[in-house]
Amino acid sequence: MTNMFKDIIQKLYETQNITDDEIKLLIDLPESEAAPLREAALKRRREYYGNDVFIRGLIEFSNYCKNNCYYCGIRAGNTQVERYHLTKDQILQCCDTGYTLSFRTFVLQGGEDLSYSDDDICDIVSSIKKAYPDCAVTLSIGEKSKETYQAYFDAGATRYLLRHETATPDHYAHLHPESMSLENRKQCLWNLKSIGFQVGAGFMVGSPGQTLDCLVADLRFLQELSPDMIGIGPFIPHAQTPFAHEPQGSLLRTLNLLSILRLMFPYVLLPSTTALGTIDPIGRELGLEAGANVVMPNLSPVDVRKFYALYDNKICMGDEAAQCIRCLGMRVKCVGFRIVEDIGNVRRSV
């Protein structure tokens, strides 16, 4: 059995592709057999990125959302969450703090908050670019029209994160209300690519109703899309959602998928997420050892972080930004990597 796994891993390393059945075997690779997969992913990651880990300054600027996704703690139907949104000045203050701490990418993430007009978002983006011209601005604010995405791009946002969540229509319908569609989500990603954004997609691991076939479909869709960044993390339930009592996603399966993604997409920017650190005390370190090369510390004001709770028990809710980056820097160093002061663009070739 071990030799079979090794042969599949070697095939994936050499060709960046394997059969659906072989993918399924690697997704559920037992811990006792996982070392060759981790080693291959780490070797490939070092060929493209060495030991560098890129940091992204996450600014969670609003927890208002018009959508009602069944897995999300800031869903519109959650009447128990305390809502907030940051002003432009507050966002710029977060950027100022981050710049001083060597962040060169700012990620503005929020729910689909209708209180910000397109002009408001463009003004915020252009103000950040004017103040910090050597930095990248990433947006993660959901589904918009192609015209709106173009306006964001023209204002200076060059990266956009939009997890597709699942490439299987029935599974998408299980996770989202009827007002949302997988077709529109995918079209948004294609629109972003056509405009010229560096695009990030991704999915939760272990979301309710997910099967191995769903995960294979996710990987095949990502092959078609060829995104610059792929964000995955374990599903973690939130108490005020319909999935409150569903089991959380598997750490092992998430790590296996990180390694598979690194081998299928050698160039990709692959975060080791906060969700990984939430389900395991050294989850983010394990993610880096599985092939990830990005971490996203939180630059949001400490007094609002607890309200941006997509899932329960999220870590780093009370850490000041400086404290957070020092801690993360030591954690990264302990597993043989180094945080770099770099805008961290994708490297599609070596």
C-alpha positions in Angstrom: 0.0 0.0 0.0 2.8 2.4 0.9 4.4 1.9 -2.5 1.1 2.6 -4.3 0.8 5.9 -2.4 4.3 6.9 -3.2 3.8 6.1 -6.9 0.7 8.4 -7.0 2.5 11.2 -5.2 5.5 10.9 -7.6 3.1 11.0 -10.5 1.4 14.1 -9.1 4.8 15.8 -8.5 6.0 15.1 -12.0 2.8 15.8 -14.0 0.6 18.1 -11.7 -2.3 15.7 -12.4 -3.7 12.4 -11.4 -7.0 10.5 -11.8 -10.1 11.2 -9.8 -9.7 7.9 -7.9 -6.0 8.7 -7.1 -7.1 12.1 -5.8 -9.6 10.5 -3.5 -6.9 8.2 -2.1 -4.6 11.1 -1.3 -7.3 13.2 0.2 -8.0 10.4 2.8 -4.3 9.4 3.1 -3.8 8.2 6.7 -1.4 10.1 8.9 0.9 7.1 9.0 1.3 7.4 5.2 1.3 11.2 4.8 5.0 12.0 5.2 5.9 11.4 1.5 3.0 13.7 0.4 4.2 16.5 2.8 7.8 16.1 1.7 6.9 16.3 -2.0 4.7 19.4 -1.4 7.4 21.1 0.6 10.0 20.4 -2.0 7.8 21.9 -4.7 7.0 24.9 -2.5 10.7 25.6 -2.0 11.4 25.4 -5.7 9.0 28.3 -6.2 9.2 30.3 -3.0 12.1 29.1 -1.0 11.4 29.5 2.8 9.6 32.8 2.3 6.3 33.3 3.9 4.2 36.3 2.7 2.1 38.2 5.2 -1.2 39.8 4.3 -2.7 42.4 6.6 -6.4 41.4 7.1 -8.8 44.3 7.7 -12.3 43.0 8.5 -14.0 46.3 7.8 -17.7 45.3 8.0 -19.7 42.4 9.4 -23.0 43.5 7.7 -24.1 41.1 5.0 -27.1 40.9 2.8 -26.6 37.2 2.2 -27.9 34.4 4.4 -25.3 31.6 3.8 -26.2 28.7 6.1 -22.6 28.2 7.5 -21.7 31.8 8.2 -21.8 33.6 11.6 -22.4 37.0 10.1 -25.3 35.8 7.9 -28.1 38.3 7.5 -30.4 36.0 9.5 -28.3 36.1 12.6 -30.0 38.7 14.8 -27.7 38.1 17.8 -24.5 39.4 16.2 -23.5 43.1 17.0 -22.9 44.8 13.7 -20.3 47.3 12.8 -18.5 48.9 9.8 -15.3 50.9 9.8 -14.9 54.4 8.4 -12.4 55.2 5.7 -10.2 56.9 8.4 -10.3 53.8 10.6 -9.3 51.6 7.6 -6.4 53.9 6.8 -5.3 53.8 10.4 -5.2 50.0 10.2 -3.1 50.3 7.1 -0.8 52.8 8.8 -0.3 50.3 11.7 0.3 47.5 9.2 2.8 49.4 7.1 4.9 50.2 10.2 4.9 46.5 10.9 6.2 45.6 7.4 2.9 44.6 5.8 2.9 45.3 2.1 -0.5 43.8 1.2 -3.7 44.9 2.8 -6.8 42.6 2.5 -10.1 44.4 2.9 -12.6 41.8 3.8 -16.3 42.1 4.7 -19.8 40.9 4.2 -21.8 42.1 1.2 -22.6 45.4 3.0 -24.9 47.6 0.9 -24.1 50.7 3.0 -20.8 51.1 1.1 -21.4 52.3 -2.4 -19.1 51.4 -5.3 -17.8 54.9 -5.1 -17.1 54.5 -1.4 -15.0 51.3 -2.0 -13.2 52.9 -4.9 -12.4 56.0 -2.7 -11.0 53.7 0.1 -8.9 51.7 -2.4 -7.5 54.8 -4.1 -6.7 56.4 -0.8 -4.8 53.4 0.4 -2.8 53.3 -2.9 -2.1 57.0 -2.7 -0.8 56.6 0.9 1.1 53.4 0.3 2.0 53.1 -3.4 4.4 50.2 -2.8 1.6 48.1 -1.4 -1.1 45.8 -2.9 -4.8 46.2 -2.1 -6.8 43.0 -2.1 -10.6 43.0 -1.9 -12.8 40.2 -0.5 -16.3 41.6 -0.5 -18.3 39.1 -2.5 -20.3 38.9 -5.7 -20.5 42.1 -7.8 -21.1 43.0 -11.4 -18.3 43.0 -13.9 -18.6 46.8 -14.2 -18.2 47.2 -10.4 -15.1 44.9 -10.4 -13.7 47.0 -13.2 -14.2 50.1 -11.2 -12.4 48.5 -8.2 -9.5 47.5 -10.5 -9.3 51.0 -12.0 -9.2 52.5 -8.4 -6.1 50.4 -7.7 -7.2 47.0 -6.3 -5.3 44.3 -8.1 -6.3 41.2 -6.2 -9.7 39.8 -5.3 -10.5 36.8 -3.1 -13.8 35.0 -3.7 -14.1 31.4 -2.5 -16.3 29.4 -4.8 -17.1 27.2 -1.7 -18.1 24.2 -3.8 -18.1 23.4 -7.5 -21.0 20.9 -7.1 -24.4 22.6 -7.7 -26.4 20.4 -5.3 -23.9 20.9 -2.6 -23.9 24.7 -3.3 -27.7 24.7 -2.8 -27.3 22.8 0.5 -25.0 25.6 1.8 -26.7 28.7 0.4 -30.2 30.1 0.1 -32.1 30.0 -3.3 -31.2 33.7 -3.9 -27.6 32.6 -4.5 -26.3 30.5 -7.4 -23.1 28.6 -8.1 -23.4 29.8 -11.7 -23.2 33.4 -10.7 -20.3 32.7 -8.3 -18.3 31.1 -11.0 -19.1 33.9 -13.5 -17.8 36.4 -11.0 -14.5 34.6 -10.8 -14.2 34.5 -14.6 -15.1 38.2 -14.8 -12.4 39.0 -12.3 -9.8 37.1 -14.3 -10.8 38.7 -17.6 -10.3 42.2 -16.0 -6.8 41.3 -14.9 -7.1 40.7 -11.2 -4.9 38.3 -9.4 -7.8 36.0 -8.4 -8.2 33.8 -5.3 -10.8 31.0 -5.0 -11.2 28.1 -2.6 -13.5 26.1 -0.4 -14.2 24.8 3.1 -13.0 21.3 4.0 -15.7 19.2 5.7 -18.6 21.5 5.0 -22.0 19.9 5.6 -22.9 17.6 2.8 -19.5 17.5 1.2 -18.3 14.2 -0.3 -15.1 13.1 -1.9 -16.7 13.6 -5.3 -17.4 17.3 -4.3 -13.7 17.7 -3.4 -12.6 16.2 -6.7 -15.0 18.6 -8.5 -13.4 21.5 -6.6 -9.9 20.5 -7.7 -11.1 20.1 -11.3 -12.7 23.5 -11.3 -9.6 25.1 -9.9 -7.6 23.5 -12.7 -9.9 25.1 -15.2 -9.8 28.5 -13.4 -6.0 28.5 -12.7 -6.3 31.0 -9.9 -3.3 32.9 -8.3 -4.4 32.1 -4.8 -6.3 29.2 -3.3 -7.8 29.5 0.2 -9.0 26.4 2.0 -9.6 25.8 5.7 -11.6 23.4 7.8 -15.3 24.0 8.3 -16.0 25.2 11.8 -19.6 25.5 13.0 -21.1 28.7 14.4 -23.7 28.5 17.1 -26.2 30.9 15.4 -26.4 29.1 12.1 -28.4 26.1 10.8 -25.2 24.1 10.9 -24.5 24.8 14.5 -24.4 21.1 15.4 -22.5 19.8 12.4 -19.0 18.3 13.0 -16.0 20.5 12.2 -13.7 19.7 9.3 -10.8 17.3 9.6 -7.3 18.7 10.3 -5.7 15.7 8.5 -7.9 16.0 5.4 -7.2 19.8 5.2 -3.4 19.2 5.4 -3.6 16.5 2.8 -5.5 18.9 0.5 -3.0 21.7 1.1 -0.2 19.3 -0.1 -2.3 18.2 -3.1 -3.0 21.8 -4.1 0.7 22.6 -3.8 1.6 19.8 -6.2 -1.3 20.5 -8.6 -0.6 24.2 -8.6 3.1 24.6 -7.9 3.0 28.4 -8.3 0.0 29.2 -6.2 -0.2 31.5 -3.2 -1.6 29.1 -0.5 -2.5 30.5 2.9 -2.2 28.6 6.2 -5.5 29.9 7.6 -6.7 31.1 11.0 -9.2 28.3 10.9 -6.4 25.8 10.9 -5.0 27.5 14.0 -8.4 27.4 15.6 -8.9 23.7 15.4 -5.3 22.8 16.4 -2.8 24.9 18.5 -0.1 24.4 15.9 -2.5 24.2 12.9 -0.9 27.1 11.0 2.6 25.7 11.4 1.3 22.3 10.1 -0.2 24.1 7.2 3.1 25.7 6.3 4.8 22.3 6.5 2.1 20.9 4.2 3.0 23.4 1.5 1.3 26.7 2.4 3.3 30.0 2.0 1.0 32.8 3.1 -0.3 33.9 6.5 -2.9 36.6 7.2 -2.6 38.3 10.5 -5.4 40.5 11.7 -5.0 44.3 11.5 -8.6 45.1 12.5 -9.3 47.2 15.6 -9.2 44.9 18.6 -12.6 46.2 19.8 -14.5 44.9 16.8 -12.7 41.6 16.1 -15.0 39.5 18.2 -18.0 40.7 16.1 -16.4 39.3 12.8 -17.0 35.7 13.8 -17.6 33.6 10.8 -17.3 30.6 13.0 -16.9 29.9 16.7 -13.8 30.1 18.9 -11.7 32.1 16.4 -8.2 32.7 17.6 -6.3 36.0 17.9 -9.4 38.0 18.8 -7.7 40.1 21.4 -4.1 40.5 20.1 -2.8 43.9 19.1 -1.3 43.8 15.6 2.3 44.1 16.8 1.8 41.4 19.3 0.2 39.1 16.7 3.0 39.6 14.1 5.8 38.9 16.7 4.1 35.8 17.8 3.5 34.6 14.3 7.0 35.4 13.2 8.4 33.2 16.0 6.0 30.4 15.1 7.0 30.6 11.4 10.7 30.6 12.3 10.2 27.5 14.5 9.2 25.4 11.6 12.0 26.6 9.3 10.5 29.5 7.4 10.8 33.3 7.5 8.3 36.1 7.2 9.4 38.5 4.5 8.7 42.2 3.9 7.4 41.8 0.3 4.3 42.5 -1.7 4.2 38.8 -2.4 3.2 38.4 -6.0 2.4 35.0 -7.5 5.4 33.3 -9.2 4.0 31.3 -12.1 7.5 30.0 -13.1 10.8 29.3 -11.5 
